[in-house]
Amino acid sequence: MPVPGNSGKIPENQASIQTPTSVFQRQHEAARPCLDLMGGTEAMRRAGGRYIMRKEAEPERAYTNRIDRTVLRNAFAQTLGYYRGQVFSRQVALDNKSSALSDGQMERFWAWAEDVDQRGHNLTSWSGNVFTSGLVSGVTFCLVDYPHIETINEDGVTLYLASDGTMRPKTAAADAAEGWQPYLVHIPAEQVLDCRAEWRNGRRVITHFRYVEIRQEQSQANQFVLEDVQYIHAYWLDRWEVWRFPILNGKVVEGAAPYAQGRMTLDEIPVAVFMPGDHRSDFTARPALMDLAHLNVRHWQATSEQYDLLAYVRLPVWTVTGAEREIGKDGRSVPLTFGPGNVIYLSPGGRVQSAGVDAASVEAGRQDLRDLENAMATYGLQIMQAQSAARLTAAQVQRESREGNSQLRNWALDFQDFLENCLRLVAKWWGMPDGPSVKVNDDYADSASIDYLIQLHDKGIIGKETLAAFAVRLGILPDDFNYSDEVARLAQDAATTANAGQSFGLSLMQRLGAGGGGGQTGNAGNIRETPGNPGAGAQ
């Protein structure tokens, strides 16, 4: 989420809490093409000159029109949607295999999993959104929060302030009665301003986490107006703070002190991290599908160029020599009216001709688009194919042997670990030693799916010949399969079938006495169609 600019001079403590660190500034910039592609044609048009350069001496209006008529073929978002569909084609499962939770505690987790964010999303639905966000930006975060409750500790018993002003024991029954439970807050990388960690007692501990949130709140001046307000959430091991900055005309209004603050309830900052991209720092990464994004951006640019070329093909520049020129009252030549229904008077030897575009240029542009589409399809398939040990990162090799896994399966396993970390923090809010195990679907991932190829073909991204070539590469078709020979055989089969159909039709007509001859005409009334199956009677 972009951070609005600041107006005027801001006190140093406020400027520091609003400003992302250098590594997260780089993270935000790197993920911008991926986020724009996820926004579709509208977001790419708004980006304007970020991706489509203005030609030398090109008028502003012509440049704007060129961008506005370009349409995005969004292979990036389609590929991400397919990956999400594969990983979450089955519900995320919770079990008690690796923890010592009681049946009652597991029942509590299963009930919680039906609404994990207090917005009605179950664990599978929430996970799909977070998984996609992680692939888009390279890294994403989850804060495991809890409703703010005033509590005190007396003789080892935690008491909370009830609505009637009395102090009551905070038990599981009280939580259920009040509707209190931990909830997951997805924090996309573009909202994170800082995240730091240190090694303590042999494990890495997050010591500071800070992110920005833009909320819409009712204006105090007008009940029918909503105003943007910027909130900065900051966490340290011993305390938390929330800073509030109203936004006026896109500029952040200065503030003086934290809007709210308090002491941390847990002994750690409850944040889990999912990082499928190549690590750049402890908590930043290169977007996982950055190469695909570059290909899709280039396709967007090539599409704009091709549309511009076709505009000249359809409305070429015309040159006229030897035409009679009309001089206006201002002494200047009146523009020549040209088009259907108009007459141009030419002097002897005059001519009208178009400065057309070479047909080979149009075909070269079309082929360039096809090549880019095939390259994007190939990239999407490679993510689903088994990878060798040479392609694994050092972190993956350290965690476990993943040779023979596809990249998508490795991402699914990383996300499974991420969810288990989230549930560990949920358990910590409930005073449990650990959370349940998590199982994410990964049965799809040992080879690329022919279904994905068929989807690409049906949407016009790849052609039949390309589809057949991929099928050969995947071992679905034999290595000696020849597309041209198969097309010829299909044409011959079609001709044979058509001839056979004509012969069958002629024979059928003769047997039924069609055409006014034969003594069986009256029997034609005995032929009936089966209800719900048109044409079955003729068979």
C-alpha positions as a printed NumPy array, in Angstrom:
array([[  0.   ,   0.   ,   0.   ],
       [  1.617,   3.307,  -1.025],
       [  2.402,   5.752,   1.754],
       [  1.038,   9.273,   1.069],
       [  3.564,  12.066,   0.996],
       [  4.172,  14.321,   3.966],
       [  3.366,  18.034,   3.989],
       [  5.651,  20.52 ,   5.657],
       [  8.321,  19.714,   8.182],
       [  7.663,  16.646,  10.3  ],
       [  9.337,  16.099,  13.679],
       [ 12.176,  13.619,  13.434],
       [ 10.498,  10.931,  15.556],
       [  7.398,  10.96 ,  13.321],
       [  9.403,  10.973,  10.096],
       [ 11.355,   7.935,  11.233],
       [  8.291,   5.937,  12.148],
       [  6.629,   6.67 ,   8.785],
       [  9.648,   6.079,   6.566],
       [ 10.427,   2.577,   5.252],
       [ 13.985,   1.315,   5.617],
       [ 16.181,   1.158,   2.524],
       [ 15.732,  -2.598,   2.093],
       [ 11.942,  -2.287,   2.155],
       [ 12.037,   0.688,  -0.199],
       [ 13.862,  -1.576,  -2.629],
       [ 11.308,  -4.331,  -1.959],
       [  8.409,  -2.012,  -2.804],
       [ 10.065,  -0.863,  -6.036],
       [ 10.945,  -4.397,  -7.145],
       [  7.387,  -5.67 ,  -6.684],
       [  5.758,  -2.765,  -8.551],
       [  5.553,  -4.493, -11.998],
       [  3.991,  -7.592, -10.415],
       [  1.425,  -5.547,  -8.493],
       [  0.544,  -3.531, -11.608],
       [  0.019,  -6.722, -13.606],
       [ -2.278,  -8.06 , -10.879],
       [ -4.281,  -4.839, -11.26 ],
       [ -5.026,  -5.749, -14.881],
       [ -5.417,  -3.478, -17.902],
       [ -6.636,  -0.546, -15.783],
       [ -3.551,  -0.554, -13.536],
       [ -1.184,  -0.89 , -16.497],
       [ -2.855,   2.061, -18.232],
       [ -2.587,   4.148, -15.063],
       [  1.122,   3.309, -14.896],
       [  1.498,   5.05 , -18.263],
       [  5.124,   5.873, -19.009],
       [  6.441,   3.411, -16.435],
       [  6.166,   0.693, -19.093],
       [  5.267,   2.316, -22.444],
       [  7.751,   4.972, -23.507],
       [  6.653,   8.081, -25.361],
       [  8.093,   8.292, -28.841],
       [ 10.22 ,  11.229, -29.878],
       [  8.013,  14.166, -30.969],
       [  4.855,  12.118, -30.26 ],
       [  1.984,  14.443, -29.307],
       [  0.684,  14.015, -25.762],
       [ -2.841,  13.228, -26.957],
       [ -1.617,  10.569, -29.399],
       [  0.534,   9.   , -26.668],
       [ -2.376,   8.899, -24.224],
       [ -4.68 ,   7.41 , -26.863],
       [ -2.085,   4.758, -27.678],
       [ -1.959,   3.638, -24.041],
       [ -5.742,   3.783, -23.576],
       [ -6.422,   1.477, -26.526],
       [ -3.912,  -1.179, -25.408],
       [ -5.387,  -4.289, -23.768],
       [ -3.379,  -6.552, -21.448],
       [ -3.2  , -10.303, -22.01 ],
       [ -2.608, -11.149, -18.365],
       [ -0.664, -14.413, -18.379],
       [  0.905, -13.377, -15.047],
       [ -2.383, -13.246, -13.117],
       [ -3.721, -16.305, -14.945],
       [ -0.647, -18.349, -14.009],
       [ -0.916, -17.282, -10.369],
       [ -4.582, -18.198, -10.353],
       [ -3.766, -21.648, -11.706],
       [ -1.054, -22.21 ,  -9.083],
       [ -3.437, -21.164,  -6.323],
       [ -6.095, -23.487,  -7.698],
       [ -3.654, -26.411,  -7.636],
       [ -2.341, -25.814,  -4.1  ],
       [ -5.782, -25.146,  -2.61 ],
       [ -7.858, -27.578,  -4.652],
       [ -8.326, -29.343,  -1.312],
       [ -9.11 , -27.842,   2.072],
       [ -6.18 , -27.034,   4.36 ],
       [ -6.233, -29.825,   6.961],
       [ -5.378, -29.626,  10.667],
       [ -4.273, -32.706,  12.601],
       [ -2.647, -33.617,  15.893],
       [  0.199, -35.817,  14.622],
       [  3.146, -33.769,  15.808],
       [  1.702, -32.054,  18.896],
       [  0.276, -33.166,  22.211],
       [ -3.043, -31.355,  22.035],
       [ -6.12 , -32.803,  23.647],
       [ -9.32 , -33.525,  21.754],
       [-10.887, -30.45 ,  23.32 ],
       [ -8.007, -28.248,  22.173],
       [ -8.227, -29.637,  18.629],
       [-11.963, -28.947,  18.618],
       [-11.138, -25.384,  19.571],
       [ -8.732, -25.047,  16.613],
       [-11.194, -26.607,  14.166],
       [-13.896, -24.17 ,  15.252],
       [-11.431, -21.262,  15.011],
       [-10.411, -22.317,  11.464],
       [-13.909, -21.443,  10.194],
       [-13.223, -17.72 ,  10.773],
       [ -9.506, -17.028,  11.111],
       [ -9.502, -13.266,  10.466],
       [-12.789, -12.2  ,  12.124],
       [-14.05 , -11.307,   8.649],
       [-15.706, -14.611,   7.834],
       [-12.839, -16.257,   5.899],
       [-11.967, -19.849,   6.735],
       [ -8.367, -21.027,   6.838],
       [ -8.316, -22.286,   3.224],
       [ -9.79 , -19.115,   1.745],
       [ -7.485, -16.872,   3.771],
       [ -4.48 , -19.014,   2.878],
       [ -5.175, -18.774,  -0.856],
       [ -5.049, -14.972,  -0.741],
       [ -1.863, -14.915,   1.332],
       [ -0.139, -17.538,  -0.848],
       [ -0.859, -15.47 ,  -3.962],
       [  0.4  , -12.301,  -2.271],
       [  3.627, -14.059,  -1.322],
       [  4.283, -15.151,  -4.903],
       [  3.48 , -11.675,  -6.251],
       [  5.799,  -9.739,  -3.914],
       [  8.319, -12.445,  -3.002],
       [  7.525, -12.159,   0.71 ],
       [  4.432, -11.561,   2.833],
       [  3.658, -11.376,   6.556],
       [  1.006, -12.422,   9.069],
       [  0.425, -10.721,  12.405],
       [ -1.415, -12.951,  14.91 ],
       [ -3.336, -10.396,  16.965],
       [ -5.835, -10.509,  19.813],
       [ -8.621,  -8.111,  20.874],
       [ -7.358,  -5.462,  23.278],
       [ -8.546,  -6.344,  26.775],
       [ -7.644,  -4.699,  30.063],
       [ -6.233,  -7.407,  32.349],
       [ -4.362,  -7.739,  35.629],
       [ -2.603, -10.665,  37.245],
       [ -3.439, -11.577,  40.835],
       [ -1.841, -14.605,  42.503],
       [ -1.132, -16.166,  39.111],
       [ -4.7  , -15.69 ,  37.883],
       [ -5.415, -13.405,  34.92 ],
       [ -8.451, -11.181,  35.482],
       [-10.183,  -8.995,  32.907],
       [-12.309,  -5.903,  33.262],
       [-15.916,  -6.858,  32.456],
       [-18.479,  -4.462,  31.01 ],
       [-20.103,  -4.072,  34.445],
       [-16.821,  -2.842,  35.926],
       [-15.962,  -6.01 ,  37.837],
       [-12.78 ,  -8.092,  37.433],
       [-13.411, -11.683,  36.339],
       [-11.113, -14.637,  35.581],
       [-10.121, -14.785,  31.935],
       [-10.87 , -18.389,  30.982],
       [-11.681, -20.219,  27.748],
       [-15.355, -20.009,  28.674],
       [-15.038, -16.237,  29.137],
       [-13.317, -15.939,  25.759],
       [-16.163, -17.845,  24.099],
       [-18.804, -15.791,  25.881],
       [-17.181, -12.494,  24.926],
       [-16.253, -13.611,  21.401],
       [-12.525, -13.154,  22.015],
       [-10.066, -15.226,  20.029],
       [ -6.763, -14.733,  18.209],
       [ -7.1  , -13.671,  14.598],
       [ -4.791, -13.517,  11.582],
       [ -3.942, -10.169,   9.992],
       [ -2.365, -10.444,   6.549],
       [  0.268,  -7.724,   6.052],
       [  1.4  ,  -7.547,   2.377],
       [  5.039,  -6.629,   1.828],
       [  4.067,  -3.3  ,   0.248],
       [  2.658,  -2.185,   3.632],
       [  5.708,  -3.179,   5.704],
       [  8.064,  -0.37 ,   6.68 ],
       [ 10.573,  -2.326,   8.765],
       [ 11.221,  -5.782,  10.201],
       [ 14.315,  -6.689,  12.202],
       [ 15.535,  -9.809,  13.967],
       [ 18.32 , -10.932,  16.288],
       [ 19.718, -14.307,  17.326],
       [ 18.885, -15.002,  20.976],
       [ 19.418, -18.296,  22.767],
       [ 20.084, -20.105,  19.513],
       [ 17.03 , -18.883,  17.57 ],
       [ 16.163, -15.865,  15.501],
       [ 13.719, -13.513,  17.211],
       [ 11.903, -10.602,  15.561],
       [ 12.729,  -7.534,  17.653],
       [ 10.854,  -4.849,  15.705],
       [  7.99 ,  -4.854,  13.193],
       [  6.306,  -1.819,  11.671],
       [  3.682,  -1.428,   8.97 ],
       [  1.332,   1.186,   7.515],
       [ -2.429,   0.92 ,   7.152],
       [ -4.827,   3.306,   5.375],
       [ -8.352,   3.362,   6.8  ],
       [-11.437,   5.27 ,   5.73 ],
       [-13.192,   6.988,   8.622],
       [-16.24 ,   9.217,   8.798],
       [-15.461,  12.907,   8.588],
       [-16.222,  14.896,  11.725],
       [-17.305,  17.819,   9.566],
       [-19.697,  15.88 ,   7.31 ],
       [-21.387,  12.593,   8.156],
       [-21.688,  11.684,   4.468],
       [-17.952,  11.987,   3.748],
       [-15.26 ,   9.361,   4.38 ],
       [-11.705,  10.539,   4.958],
       [ -8.452,   8.606,   4.529],
       [ -6.42 ,   8.184,   7.698],
       [ -2.94 ,   6.69 ,   7.923],
       [ -2.101,   4.412,  10.856],
       [  1.418,   3.251,  11.663],
       [  1.558,   0.09 ,  13.786],
       [  4.894,  -0.463,  15.546],
       [  5.917,  -3.406,  17.738],
       [  8.899,  -3.995,  19.975],
       [  9.527,  -6.914,  22.331],
       [  8.316,  -4.939,  25.345],
       [  5.699,  -2.549,  23.891],
       [  3.495,  -1.564,  20.962],
       [  2.424,   1.798,  19.55 ],
       [ -0.15 ,   3.006,  17.015],
       [  0.355,   6.406,  15.368],
       [ -2.515,   8.17 ,  13.604],
       [ -2.002,  10.681,  10.789],
       [ -4.99 ,  12.267,   9.001],
       [ -4.565,  12.673,   5.244],
       [ -5.635,  15.943,   3.629],
       [ -5.477,  16.314,  -0.168],
       [ -3.124,  13.361,  -0.398],
       [ -0.734,  14.793,   2.199],
       [ -0.187,  13.422,   5.692],
       [ -1.053,  15.923,   8.419],
       [  1.505,  16.239,  11.204],
       [  0.88 ,  14.5  ,  14.524],
       [  2.622,  14.757,  17.86 ],
       [  2.265,  11.533,  19.855],
       [  1.174,   7.897,  19.568],
       [ -2.567,   7.455,  19.157],
       [ -2.485,   4.337,  21.369],
       [  0.192,   2.317,  23.132],
       [  0.664,  -0.517,  25.587],
       [  2.881,  -3.357,  26.767],
       [  3.257,  -6.619,  24.871],
       [  1.258,  -9.534,  26.254],
       [  3.386, -12.28 ,  24.674],
       [  7.121, -12.689,  25.088],
       [  7.624, -12.304,  21.317],
       [  6.254, -10.246,  18.44 ],
       [  3.571, -12.522,  16.929],
       [  4.608, -12.285,  13.276],
       [  5.093, -15.15 ,  10.788],
       [  6.822, -14.757,   7.414],
       [  6.265, -16.533,   4.081],
       [  9.139, -15.89 ,   1.66 ],
       [  8.983, -17.863,  -1.621],
       [ 11.24 , -15.413,  -3.496],
       [ 15.043, -15.392,  -3.552],
       [ 16.228, -13.761,  -0.332],
       [ 17.787, -10.304,  -0.515],
       [ 17.864,  -9.682,   3.229],
       [ 16.369, -11.313,   6.322],
       [ 12.863, -10.179,   5.387],
       [ 12.971,  -9.038,   1.758],
       [ 13.137, -11.074,  -1.435],
       [ 13.032, -10.841,  -5.189],
       [  9.456, -11.489,  -6.411],
       [  9.093, -15.208,  -7.095],
       [  7.644, -14.723, -10.608],
       [  9.65 , -11.645, -11.58 ],
       [ 10.882, -13.192, -14.845],
       [  7.319, -13.971, -15.898],
       [  6.343, -10.402, -14.996],
       [  9.093,  -9.034, -17.263],
       [  7.84 , -11.201, -20.132],
       [  4.265, -10.022, -19.575],
       [  5.347,  -6.365, -19.422],
       [  7.226,  -6.832, -22.696],
       [  4.076,  -8.391, -24.183],
       [  2.13 ,  -5.313, -23.017],
       [  4.663,  -3.064, -24.758],
       [  4.693,  -5.164, -27.925],
       [  0.892,  -5.149, -27.988],
       [  0.898,  -1.349, -27.849],
       [  3.412,  -1.225, -30.702],
       [  1.387,  -3.689, -32.765],
       [ -1.846,  -1.751, -32.207],
       [ -0.062,   1.417, -33.288],
       [  1.205,  -0.309, -36.427],
       [ -2.252,  -1.65 , -37.277],
       [ -3.688,   1.852, -36.907],
       [ -1.457,   2.934, -39.832],
       [ -2.476,  -0.147, -41.818],
       [ -6.174,   0.643, -41.439],
       [ -5.791,   4.411, -41.819],
       [ -2.618,   4.947, -43.82 ],
       [ -1.051,   8.306, -44.613],
       [ -2.092,   9.511, -48.079],
       [ -0.069,  11.752, -50.402],
       [ -1.703,  13.891, -53.075],
       [  0.126,  15.674, -55.913],
       [ -1.432,  17.915, -58.554],
       [ -4.607,  18.733, -56.581],
       [ -6.268,  22.118, -56.871],
       [ -5.64 ,  24.12 , -53.742],
       [ -8.271,  26.398, -52.243],
       [ -7.077,  29.533, -50.508],
       [ -9.097,  30.7  , -47.519],
       [ -9.886,  34.274, -46.423],
       [ -6.86 ,  34.245, -44.165],
       [ -4.629,  33.576, -47.155],
       [ -3.816,  30.04 , -46.074],
       [ -4.532,  26.796, -47.883],
       [ -7.782,  25.129, -46.856],
       [ -7.124,  21.513, -45.715],
       [ -7.985,  18.988, -48.381],
       [-11.141,  16.961, -47.664],
       [-10.384,  13.306, -48.314],
       [-12.562,  10.266, -47.913],
       [-15.563,   8.393, -49.352],
       [-18.018,  10.579, -51.244],
       [-15.517,  13.401, -51.855],
       [-14.075,  14.471, -55.215],
       [-10.495,  15.603, -55.67 ],
       [ -9.583,  17.553, -58.784],
       [ -6.106,  16.682, -60.014],
       [ -4.016,  18.454, -62.606],
       [ -2.628,  16.42 , -65.501],
       [  0.033,  14.107, -64.062],
       [ -1.351,  14.371, -60.518],
       [ -1.807,  11.286, -58.365],
       [ -3.192,  10.041, -55.029],
       [ -1.349,   7.248, -53.227],
       [ -0.972,   5.844, -49.717],
       [  2.234,   5.492, -47.772],
       [  1.233,   2.057, -46.526],
       [  2.992,  -0.186, -44.017],
       [  4.949,  -3.187, -45.236],
       [  2.894,  -6.346, -44.642],
       [  6.026,  -8.127, -43.438],
       [  6.285,  -5.655, -40.538],
       [  2.773,  -6.526, -39.382],
       [  3.513, -10.248, -39.565],
       [  6.807,  -9.801, -37.714],
       [  4.963,  -8.013, -34.896],
       [  2.34 , -10.748, -34.744],
       [  5.039, -13.41 , -34.558],
       [  6.811, -11.502, -31.789],
       [  3.607, -11.563, -29.737],
       [  3.217, -15.304, -30.335],
       [  6.807, -15.944, -29.271],
       [  6.267, -13.987, -26.057],
       [  3.039, -15.88 , -25.336],
       [  4.809, -19.211, -25.837],
       [  7.673, -18.056, -23.603],
       [  5.192, -17.141, -20.839],
       [  3.457, -20.506, -21.19 ],
       [  6.793, -22.33 , -21.041],
       [  7.783, -20.417, -17.906],
       [  4.53 , -21.361, -16.204],
       [  5.149, -25.03 , -16.984],
       [  8.732, -24.997, -15.724],
       [  7.527, -23.965, -12.266],
       [  5.461, -27.179, -12.156],
       [  8.185, -29.51 , -13.413],
       [ 10.519, -31.441, -11.119],
       [ 13.784, -29.632, -10.5  ],
       [ 17.281, -30.948,  -9.953],
       [ 19.387, -30.286,  -6.891],
       [ 21.365, -27.689,  -8.85 ],
       [ 18.297, -25.449,  -8.949],
       [ 17.677, -25.536,  -5.193],
       [ 18.773, -22.701,  -2.945],
       [ 21.102, -23.296,  -0.023],
       [ 18.242, -22.681,   2.435],
       [ 16.107, -25.344,   0.762],
       [ 18.943, -27.877,   0.858],
       [ 19.49 , -27.156,   4.557],
       [ 15.809, -27.595,   5.451],
       [ 15.321, -30.894,   3.673],
       [ 16.177, -32.791,   0.538],
       [ 13.838, -31.527,  -2.177],
       [ 15.433, -32.967,  -5.274],
       [ 12.713, -34.158,  -7.617],
       [ 10.168, -31.644,  -6.333],
       [  8.726, -28.967,  -8.559],
       [  9.198, -25.335,  -7.599],
       [  5.459, -25.038,  -6.978],
       [  5.567, -27.993,  -4.568],
       [  8.479, -26.405,  -2.696],
       [  6.468, -23.195,  -2.351],
       [  3.521, -25.198,  -1.055],
       [  5.743, -26.878,   1.563],
       [  7.183, -23.495,   2.608],
       [  3.658, -22.153,   2.974],
       [  2.74 , -25.177,   5.071],
       [  5.571, -24.268,   7.462],
       [  4.327, -20.67 ,   7.486],
       [  0.814, -21.767,   8.493],
       [  2.191, -23.939,  11.28 ],
       [  4.08 , -20.911,  12.609],
       [  0.826, -18.927,  12.529],
       [ -0.968, -21.665,  14.474],
       [  1.876, -21.853,  16.98 ],
       [  1.274, -18.165,  17.726],
       [ -2.481, -18.754,  17.977],
       [ -1.77 , -21.509,  20.502],
       [  0.485, -19.153,  22.427],
       [ -2.366, -16.66 ,  22.831],
       [ -4.431, -19.516,  24.261],
       [ -1.665, -20.623,  26.628],
       [ -0.987, -23.88 ,  24.762],
       [  2.547, -25.214,  24.168],
       [  2.106, -25.638,  20.407],
       [ -0.44 , -25.63 ,  17.609],
       [ -1.623, -28.477,  15.371],
       [  0.09 , -29.725,  12.224],
       [ -1.033, -28.421,   8.84 ],
       [ -1.391, -30.245,   5.53 ],
       [ -1.506, -28.334,   2.232],
       [ -2.256, -30.184,  -0.996],
       [  0.878, -31.062,  -3.001],
       [ -0.235, -34.145,  -4.957],
       [ -0.284, -32.228,  -8.25 ],
       [  3.301, -31.138,  -8.293],
       [  5.515, -33.924,  -9.659],
       [  4.83 , -33.033, -13.309],
       [  3.204, -30.268, -15.296],
       [ -0.51 , -30.648, -15.802],
       [ -1.929, -31.113, -19.289],
       [ -5.042, -29.345, -18.002],
       [ -3.015, -26.135, -17.679],
       [ -1.873, -26.461, -21.299],
       [ -5.416, -27.022, -22.489],
       [ -6.542, -23.915, -20.608],
       [ -3.817, -21.873, -22.303],
       [ -4.912, -23.232, -25.683],
       [ -8.608, -22.575, -25.054],
       [ -7.843, -18.972, -24.079],
       [ -5.848, -18.465, -27.261],
       [ -2.465, -18.053, -25.568],
       [ -0.854, -21.041, -27.335],
       [ -1.733, -22.767, -30.607],
       [ -2.436, -26.421, -31.385],
       [  1.087, -27.086, -32.612],
       [  2.59 , -25.599, -29.441],
       [  0.167, -27.649, -27.335],
       [  1.264, -30.809, -29.136],
       [  4.958, -29.926, -28.668],
       [  4.462, -29.526, -24.901],
       [  2.571, -32.836, -24.781],
       [  5.562, -34.546, -26.438],
       [  7.936, -32.914, -23.945],
       [  5.807, -34.164, -21.037],
       [  5.738, -37.717, -22.404],
       [  2.011, -37.662, -23.109],
       [  2.629, -38.063, -26.847],
       [  5.446, -40.218, -28.32 ],
       [  8.797, -38.652, -29.182],
       [  8.31 , -39.348, -32.897],
       [  4.989, -37.492, -33.001],
       [  4.824, -35.196, -36.044],
       [  2.227, -32.441, -35.958],
       [  2.073, -31.918, -39.749],
       [  1.545, -35.628, -40.416],
       [ -1.179, -35.743, -37.772],
       [ -2.976, -32.76 , -39.339],
       [ -2.914, -34.533, -42.704],
       [ -4.317, -37.71 , -41.136],
       [ -7.065, -35.737, -39.411],
       [ -8.023, -34.116, -42.713],
       [ -8.125, -37.524, -44.429],
       [-10.248, -38.942, -41.591],
       [-12.629, -36.014, -41.869],
       [-13.016, -36.54 , -45.623],
       [-13.584, -40.267, -45.15 ],
       [-16.167, -39.617, -42.447],
       [-17.971, -37.094, -44.652],
       [-18.142, -39.543, -47.573],
       [-19.347, -42.297, -45.285],
       [-21.985, -39.992, -43.916],
       [-23.238, -39.143, -47.39 ],
       [-23.469, -42.829, -48.351],
       [-25.257, -43.65 , -45.12 ],
       [-27.68 , -40.771, -45.633],
       [-28.47 , -41.844, -49.198],
       [-29.03 , -45.441, -48.111],
       [-31.289, -44.319, -45.275],
       [-33.375, -42.143, -47.587],
       [-33.828, -45.035, -50.024],
       [-34.896, -47.407, -47.25 ],
       [-37.404, -44.897, -45.905],
       [-38.809, -44.203, -49.351],
       [-37.907, -40.53 , -49.193],
       [-38.299, -38.456, -52.3  ],
       [-41.782, -39.821, -53.236],
       [-40.831, -43.371, -54.314],
       [-41.194, -46.86 , -52.829],
       [-43.984, -48.547, -50.98 ],
       [-42.519, -47.971, -47.496],
       [-43.505, -44.35 , -47.254],
       [-46.264, -45.065, -44.818],
       [-43.833, -46.688, -42.403],
       [-42.08 , -43.398, -41.902],
       [-44.751, -42.437, -39.386],
       [-43.644, -45.287, -37.107],
       [-40.237, -43.692, -36.444],
       [-40.34 , -41.803, -33.131],
       [-37.76 , -39.852, -31.145],
       [-37.028, -40.75 , -27.546],
       [-38.056, -37.871, -25.251],
       [-35.06 , -35.843, -24.09 ],
       [-32.778, -37.36 , -26.756],
       [-33.395, -35.575, -30.074],
       [-32.412, -37.617, -33.103],
       [-32.217, -40.934, -31.282],
       [-35.174, -42.343, -33.218],
       [-33.348, -41.963, -36.515],
       [-30.585, -44.144, -35.163]])
